[in-house]
Amino acid sequence: MKMKNKIILYISLLLSFFIITTIAVSSCSKQEKIEEDVVKINENGIPIMQPLQEELPKLSADFLADKKYGASFFFEKTWSEKNDNVAFLVAKNGQIIYENYMGFANKRTDEMITKDTPLHTASVSKILTATAVLMLIDAKKIALDQKVNTIINNFPYPDVTVQTLLNHRSGIKNYAYFTYENNNWDKKKTLTNEDIIKVMIDKEIPLERKTDTNFSYCNTNYAVLALIVEKITGMKFPAAMKEMIFTPLGMTNTYVCDFEKDRENIVPSYKGNNMEIGTDYLDGIYGDKNIYSTPRDLLKFDTARYAPFFLNPELIKKVYQGYSYESKGLKNYGLGIRMIEFEKGEPFYFHNGWWHGNTSSFINLRKEKVTIITLSNKYTKKTYQSKKLAGLFGDYPFSPNENSDD
């Protein structure tokens, strides 16, 4: 009897060992799979963005028909084929509901805007620049609270951090003003991102206000962030953005304008009276602007940001929270994204843009997974009316007559 019990015990131990080993191997395999999904560092040691690997729920035919009617009605009511230049797209779950393209990309050559025409995204560029910086933070290449003077040599403002650049609380002055004033820069020479730092140092440009005391939207912040991307990756910003974001996501019609190389090929912009707007000495700066893209490419980008491995959850929370509450109001700014925080309901996340005649609007309804993109190379405030479409998908209380500038 004792021998029988010993045999049973031995068999039980063997079975337990087998089960535990199987579970461990299975867990290990799952962990390896998770790590494989999460890994986003390429052979050059640079983090890269990846497309969303899981398929979001398909939209029903009835839903598509209903929302397409609403989007097309808005478009036809707002935009005129005779007078406007526009690229427009509405999507949910990464699926296009409605899109339309009209007007001239280039009046001199009679080239029309199509789904493949890269247009200047103006300040919508900031969302992409911020994403590259956030990826470097997530990969522990830099830290959110890191002082900029530890990254950029001789950076003259010791209290400015990566975060205060991202959320526009650095207190730095706008380069468009301090390079123009007091002959601080020769306007016949194209200004570069590196030149901005040089002028700051050589001309001893003071801060506009003490760092992290107030919100002040400033293009200089994102021009400096582009330099940080260059310092950390060891690549020029156009190449770094292509390697980190554009190529991995298949954004084949998106690029950062390298002004000296691309100036003859970029889509021109126009005043409201159709007069072409030329370039000037500020057109060489990137990071705050100068990313050219299409609504379809920006949809690929926006959809990829829903991937569970895009950024760690704690960092995502920091992206979509407001940082500036010293003044009362609904409007706020996160890390590379504008927001309107209502008393009830979901915040409305967006970014507008304006540069020369180019206007842009990027709307991301995160709860509903809705993307609304509007780009125009002919100056108009109609671009900013796209937020009215948010009401098709959720409870967003916008006035039909309300306009919003950059």
HUSULDA-V523162 format. One record per residue. RES is the residue in one letter. PSI is psi in radians with two decimals (* if undefined). NEAR is the number of other C-alpha atoms within 10 Angstrom. Layout:
BEGIN
((RES	PSI	NEAR) (RES	PSI	NEAR))
END
This chain:
BEGIN
((M	-0.75	6) (K	-0.71	7) (M	-0.69	8) (K	-0.74	9) (N	-0.69	10) (K	-0.72	11) (I	-0.76	12) (I	-0.75	12) (L	-0.73	12) (Y	-0.76	12) (I	-0.71	12) (S	-0.73	12) (L	-0.72	12) (L	-0.77	12) (L	-0.74	12) (S	-0.75	12) (F	-0.73	12) (F	-0.77	12) (I	-0.80	12) (I	-0.75	12) (T	-0.75	12) (T	-0.79	12) (I	-0.74	12) (A	-0.76	12) (V	-0.75	12) (S	-0.78	12) (S	-0.68	12) (C	-0.73	12) (S	-0.73	12) (K	-0.73	12) (Q	-0.72	12) (E	-0.68	12) (K	-0.76	12) (I	-0.80	12) (E	-0.62	12) (E	-0.69	10) (D	-0.65	15) (V	-0.54	16) (V	2.19	16) (K	0.63	19) (I	2.14	15) (N	-3.06	11) (E	-0.30	7) (N	0.09	8) (G	0.31	11) (I	2.32	18) (P	2.44	24) (I	2.54	24) (M	2.59	25) (Q	2.59	23) (P	2.69	19) (L	2.15	20) (Q	-0.45	12) (E	2.55	9) (E	2.20	8) (L	2.73	14) (P	2.40	10) (K	2.48	11) (L	2.44	15) (S	2.78	9) (A	-0.70	8) (D	-0.74	9) (F	-0.82	11) (L	-0.80	18) (A	-0.74	13) (D	-0.86	13) (K	-0.57	19) (K	-0.71	18) (Y	-0.81	14) (G	-0.74	14) (A	-0.73	22) (S	-0.64	16) (F	-0.78	11) (F	-0.79	15) (F	-0.86	18) (E	-0.52	11) (K	-0.54	9) (T	-0.72	13) (W	2.55	15) (S	2.20	13) (E	-0.48	12) (K	-0.60	8) (N	-0.27	13) (D	2.69	21) (N	2.14	24) (V	2.55	26) (A	2.20	27) (F	2.41	24) (L	2.43	24) (V	2.28	26) (A	2.74	22) (K	2.43	23) (N	0.55	19) (G	0.04	24) (Q	2.23	18) (I	2.20	18) (I	-0.77	22) (Y	2.47	19) (E	2.68	20) (N	2.51	17) (Y	2.24	22) (M	2.76	20) (G	-3.09	22) (F	2.31	26) (A	-0.64	25) (N	1.90	17) (K	-0.52	16) (R	-0.57	9) (T	0.03	8) (D	0.41	10) (E	2.28	13) (M	2.73	14) (I	2.27	23) (T	-3.13	16) (K	-0.29	18) (D	0.14	16) (T	2.01	19) (P	2.11	23) (L	2.71	29) (H	2.14	33) (T	-0.02	30) (A	-2.29	27) (S	-0.15	27) (V	-0.37	31) (S	-0.54	27) (K	-0.57	30) (I	-0.74	22) (L	-0.71	23) (T	-0.80	26) (A	-0.68	24) (T	-0.74	23) (A	-0.74	23) (V	-0.76	25) (L	-0.64	26) (M	-0.67	24) (L	-0.62	23) (I	-0.80	19) (D	-0.59	19) (A	0.07	19) (K	0.51	11) (K	-0.55	15) (I	3.02	21) (A	2.64	16) (L	-0.68	19) (D	0.22	12) (Q	2.41	16) (K	2.36	19) (V	-0.54	24) (N	-0.13	16) (T	-0.13	12) (I	-0.79	16) (I	2.06	15) (N	2.36	9) (N	0.29	14) (F	2.20	17) (P	-0.02	19) (Y	1.71	20) (P	-0.39	12) (D	-0.14	15) (V	2.24	23) (T	3.00	21) (V	-0.73	25) (Q	-0.73	24) (T	-0.32	25) (L	-0.80	28) (L	-0.67	26) (N	0.24	27) (H	0.75	26) (R	0.37	25) (S	-0.52	29) (G	0.06	25) (I	2.58	25) (K	2.76	20) (N	2.22	17) (Y	-0.48	24) (A	-0.48	15) (Y	-0.88	10) (F	-0.30	18) (T	-0.41	21) (Y	-0.60	14) (E	2.61	10) (N	0.49	9) (N	0.65	9) (N	-0.29	15) (W	2.49	18) (D	1.93	11) (K	-0.18	13) (K	-0.20	8) (K	2.39	11) (T	2.17	17) (L	2.46	20) (T	2.95	17) (N	-0.71	20) (E	-0.62	12) (D	-0.59	15) (I	-0.81	20) (I	-0.72	22) (K	-0.75	15) (V	-0.73	16) (M	-0.78	22) (I	-0.92	15) (D	-0.65	10) (K	0.05	14) (E	0.94	10) (I	2.12	18) (P	2.84	15) (L	2.64	15) (E	-0.61	12) (R	2.84	15) (K	2.42	15) (T	2.38	20) (D	0.59	20) (T	-0.42	13) (N	2.73	17) (F	2.31	21) (S	1.84	19) (Y	2.16	18) (C	2.14	20) (N	-0.48	22) (T	-0.61	24) (N	-0.77	27) (Y	-0.39	27) (A	-0.67	24) (V	-0.67	25) (L	-0.64	26) (A	-0.67	26) (L	-0.65	21) (I	-0.74	20) (V	-0.74	23) (E	-0.77	17) (K	-0.76	14) (I	-0.66	16) (T	-0.37	19) (G	0.32	12) (M	2.70	14) (K	2.62	14) (F	-0.80	24) (P	-0.72	19) (A	-0.70	16) (A	-0.77	22) (M	-0.64	25) (K	-0.77	19) (E	-0.65	19) (M	-0.63	23) (I	-0.95	24) (F	-0.90	27) (T	-0.83	17) (P	-0.55	15) (L	0.00	21) (G	0.53	15) (M	1.30	19) (T	-0.28	16) (N	0.49	19) (T	2.40	24) (Y	2.73	21) (V	2.25	22) (C	2.02	22) (D	1.76	18) (F	-0.75	18) (E	-0.54	10) (K	-0.62	9) (D	-0.08	12) (R	-0.51	14) (E	-0.24	9) (N	-0.22	9) (I	2.63	16) (V	2.19	20) (P	2.87	23) (S	2.84	28) (Y	2.62	23) (K	2.99	15) (G	-0.40	14) (N	0.23	9) (N	0.11	15) (M	2.27	12) (E	2.43	18) (I	2.16	16) (G	3.13	11) (T	2.88	14) (D	-3.00	13) (Y	-0.23	16) (L	-0.08	17) (D	-0.03	20) (G	-0.13	19) (I	2.36	26) (Y	2.93	29) (G	-0.92	30) (D	-0.40	26) (K	-2.84	27) (N	0.27	25) (I	2.19	25) (Y	2.36	20) (S	-3.10	24) (T	2.77	26) (P	-0.68	28) (R	-0.70	24) (D	-0.72	19) (L	-0.50	24) (L	-0.73	26) (K	-0.76	18) (F	-0.84	24) (D	-0.72	25) (T	-0.68	22) (A	-0.40	20) (R	-0.10	19) (Y	-0.11	19) (A	2.39	17) (P	-0.32	14) (F	0.18	20) (F	-1.05	23) (L	2.78	21) (N	2.62	13) (P	-0.66	11) (E	-0.67	9) (L	-0.68	15) (I	-0.77	15) (K	-0.70	12) (K	-0.53	14) (V	-0.77	21) (Y	0.51	18) (Q	2.65	17) (G	2.65	18) (Y	-0.08	19) (S	1.74	20) (Y	0.28	13) (E	-0.34	9) (S	2.42	10) (K	2.53	8) (G	2.91	11) (L	-0.42	12) (K	2.48	16) (N	3.13	21) (Y	2.33	26) (G	-2.30	20) (L	1.51	27) (G	0.31	25) (I	2.40	25) (R	2.78	23) (M	2.68	20) (I	2.09	17) (E	1.87	18) (F	2.85	14) (E	-0.61	8) (K	2.67	8) (G	-3.06	11) (E	2.56	16) (P	2.67	21) (F	2.03	21) (Y	2.34	20) (F	3.00	22) (H	2.29	22) (N	2.90	24) (G	2.68	23) (W	2.22	24) (W	2.14	18) (H	-2.17	20) (G	-0.04	22) (N	2.27	26) (T	2.64	30) (S	2.66	33) (S	2.22	28) (F	2.04	29) (I	2.28	26) (N	1.76	24) (L	1.66	19) (R	-0.73	16) (K	-0.76	11) (E	-0.11	13) (K	0.85	16) (V	2.39	23) (T	2.26	26) (I	2.06	27) (I	2.29	25) (T	2.20	27) (L	2.41	30) (S	2.46	31) (N	0.29	33) (K	2.13	27) (Y	2.23	23) (T	2.57	19) (K	-0.07	15) (K	-0.55	19) (T	-0.69	28) (Y	-0.13	23) (Q	-0.11	19) (S	-0.39	24) (K	-0.34	25) (K	-0.44	18) (L	-0.27	20) (A	-0.56	20) (G	-0.30	11) (L	-0.40	12) (F	-0.29	14) (G	-3.09	14) (D	1.49	12) (Y	1.91	20) (P	1.29	12) (F	2.51	14) (S	2.39	9) (P	-0.41	10) (N	0.09	7) (E	2.34	10) (N	2.73	15) (S	2.16	13) (D	2.98	15) (D	*	16))
END
